[in-house]
């Protein structure tokens, strides 16, 4: 009998950690209170949050399309939109959080080749979203340093500072690495393409801030609908912190960690654990619902389309 590999064992460990975290959260808090909190949310508010996050994903697909076209990958936006949603489906339902990204790289490179360049467009799409989120969080704590206790404001300011530093030093890093190791050149083809046409930075930046604003605004809307009376600016700090916590590779796609982060951070503002857990679950329910659209796209064969379609 074939022994399970390390990857399969680690996958099982992560699933067990997620299940354990969820069981711990549900056993610790009053389930009746959780039901009450969830029941307070009007259905129309959930639908509005769903539409806001759906619009954010559509904008993100446009950003990926612009990045890909900058690297001479052909195709119209509708094709990329289908690929993007299929990738979302696999990101959520595969054991790793990047399974869908691998599919997107495959969709992009199967006809044109240039797998490394295709990967750079997917990574850049992720990094632009993270950068916009951190910058918005840094601005929020700069204007309202009392939103959360230390060290969270400092973390957000450092995150925003790292983003600005990376933007300013990226051209220098590109020159240094490509001189020392010419094999790095394909990794920086996207950087060169944008430097040749810097006007692309305007729509890329506008899309990044807009879609992050929609996503964070959707969480704030869910919280308000549940009766959580907190400043909207708090969500621009809390949501990036929750997103960063899910990047820690100890759970199955952040399940359990995400909900625990909501409970902890909202608890710092005096919000009951049941209510905070309910917000985390509602946020996840919206993510799952949007990802299921990608499942429908996959079932209908959208992923088989040519880039030229």
N, C-alpha and C positions, 0 to 999 in steps of 0.2 A: 504494500500500500504506500502511495506517495505521501511523504510528510508535507504538512503545510509549510509554506515558505514564511520568511520573516514578514513580508508585506501582508500576507493574509492574517498572520498572528496579530500584527499591529492594528490591522483593520478591525479585527474582532475586539481588541482591547479598547479601541476608540468607541465602538458601538456600545460596549459594556459601560464605559465611562459616561456616555450620553444618557443611557438608560438609567444608570445609577443616580446621576444628577437630577434627572426628571423625577424619579421616584422619591428622592430626598426632598425635593421642592414640594411635591404634592403631599408628602406625608407630614411635612413641617407646618403647612399652612391650612387654614380652614377652607375646605372645599366648598362649603355653602357660601362663604364669603366670596370665593372665586366665581362661583356661578352667578351670584348677585352682581358682581362687578361686570362680568361679561354681558349679563342681561340688561345692564343700563345703557349699553351702546345701541343707538338706533341703527337699523339696517342701512338706511340711506347714508349714514356717516361712514360705515364700512365700505359701501359701494364707492363713495367719493374718494376715500383713501386708496381703494383698489385702482380707480381710474387715474389718480395722481401718480401712483407708482408705475402703472402701466405706461403712462406718458413718459415717465423718467426712463424706462427701458427703451422706448421707441427713440428718444433722443440719444441714448447711449449707442443704439445701433447706427444712427447717423454719424456719430463721432467715429465709430469703428470703420464705417464706409469711407469717411474722409481720410483717415489714417492709411487705410489699405490702398485707396486710389493714389495717395502720395507716393506709395512704393510701386506704382505701375501695375497693381492688380486690377483687372477690369471688372465690369459688372455694374448693374444699376442698384439703387438703394433697396428696392423690394427684395432682391435676392439676398442681400446681406441681412435684411430684417428677419427673413425666414431662418437663416443660419444662426442668427443671434438668439432667437427664441429656442431653437433646438439646443443650442449650447446652454441656455439657462436651465432647460429641463434636465440635462445631464449633470450640470453643476450641482443641482439640488439632490438628485436621486442616485448619483453614483457615490461610492464610499468616500472619495476624495472631493474636495471643494473645487478642484481644477479640472475634473473630468470633462466638463463641457468646453473648457478652453482648449483642450487637446482636440476635441472634435472640430472646433472653429478653425484651428490651425490646419487640420486635415482638409476641411472644406475649401480653404483658401489656397492650399498648396498642391492639391491633387492634380490640377491641370497645369499650373504655371511652374511648379517646383518651388524653389526658394523657401524651403521650410523654415530656415532661421529667420528670414525676413518676415514671413507670415507670423511666426511666433512673436516677433518684436511688435507687430501691430496689436496683437491681443494683450501683451504685457503693457504696452503703452496705454491702451484703453483702460486697463485696470489702474495703472499708476496715476493717470489723469484724474480719475474719479476719487482716488484716495487723497491726492494732492488738494483738490478742490474742497473736499470734506475737512481736511486738516486746517486749511487756510480759513474757512468759514468758522470753524471752532475756535481758532486763535483770535479772530476778530471779535467773536462773541465774548470770550473771557477777557479780552483787552478792554472792551466797553463795559462789561459787567463781571468784574473779578469775584463778586460774591455769589456767583451762580452755584459753584461747588467748592468744597473745602480743598485745601492743598492735600496732595500734590497735583490734583487734576488740572487746575489752571496752568501750572507750570508745564505739565506734560503737553497740553495743547499748544502753548506758546513755543515750546521746543520743537514740536511737530511742524508748526507753521514755519519756524525758522529753518528747519531742515529742508523743507520744500523750496523755500526761496534760495537757499544755498545751493541745492541741487540744480535748480534752473540756471543759476549764474555760472556754475562751474562745469556744467555738462559739456560745452564745447571744448574746454580745456581737457577734461577727462577723455573725450573722444580722441583728440590729437595725441595725447600721451599713450593711450592703450593701443591705438592703431600703429604708432611708431614702434612700440616695444614688441607688440604681437600683431603682425599684419592679419592674422586669422580673425581678429576681432572686427574687421571692416564690415562684414555683412550685418553684424549686430547693430551697427550705427547707420545703416542705410536710411532708416526712417528719419534720424536726426539730420542727416545731410539733405534729405528731400525737403524737410520743413525749413531748414536754413536757406535753401534756394528760393523758397516761396514763403517768407515769414508771414504773409497775409493769412495763411491757414491758421495761425495761432489765434486769431480773433474768433472765428466760429468754434474752434476746439475749446477755447476757454469759456466762451459764452454757453456752449452746450454743457460743459462740465459743471459750471456753477448752477445752471438752470435745473439740470436733472438732479443734482444733489439737494437743491432747495426743495424740489418737488418731493423727493423721497423723505427728507427730514420733516417737511411739512405734513406729509401723510401720517407719520408717527405722532406728531403734535395734534393732528386732527383726531386720531384715535384716542389719545389721552384726554383731550378735552371732552370728547363724546362720552368717555367713561366717568367724567366728573372730576378728573385730576386738574386741580386749579394751580397751575404753575406757569411761569413766564415762558413764552414760546422760545425765547433765546436759550433757555436751558436745554432744549432738545438739540440745538446746534452744537452743544458740547457733549451731551449724553450719547447721542446716536453714533458719533465717531468713536467714542470710547467703547461702546458696545461692539461696533464693527471691528475694532482693533482686537478686542478680547476673543472674537470668534476666529481670528487668524492663528491663535495658538493651537498647534496641531495635536490636541489631546482628546478631541471628541469627534463624533460623526457629523461633519458639516456644521459644527458650531452648536448643535442641538444640546440643550442643557446649559451650556456656557452662556449663550445669548440670554436665556430667560433668567439665569442667575445674575447676570450683569444688570439687567433691568431691576431686579429685586434689590440689589445692593445700592445702585446709584439713586434710585427713587427713594429708597429707605433713608438716604442721607438728607432728603428733603421732607421727611415725615410722612411719606406715602406708605400705606399698609402693604404688607408683603403680598396678600392675595390680589390686591388691585394691580400692583406692579407686575406680578406674574401674569395676570390677565392681559396686560398691555403687551408683554413679550409674546404671549401666545397669539394674540390678534395680529401683531406685526408678522409673525411667522405664517399665519394663515393666509395673509395677503400675498406673501412671497410664494407660498406653495400654489395658490390659485393662479398667479401669473405664470409660474413655471409650467403648470399643466397645459397652458396654451402652447408651449413648446412641444409638449408631448403630442398634442393634436397635429402640430406641424410635422413632426417626425413620422407620425402614423400615416399622414397623407403624402409622404414622400418628398417634402420640401427640400430635405437635405440632399436629394439626388440631382437637384438642378445644377446646370452649368453656370459658371460665373457670367457667361455671355448671355444667359437667358433674360 
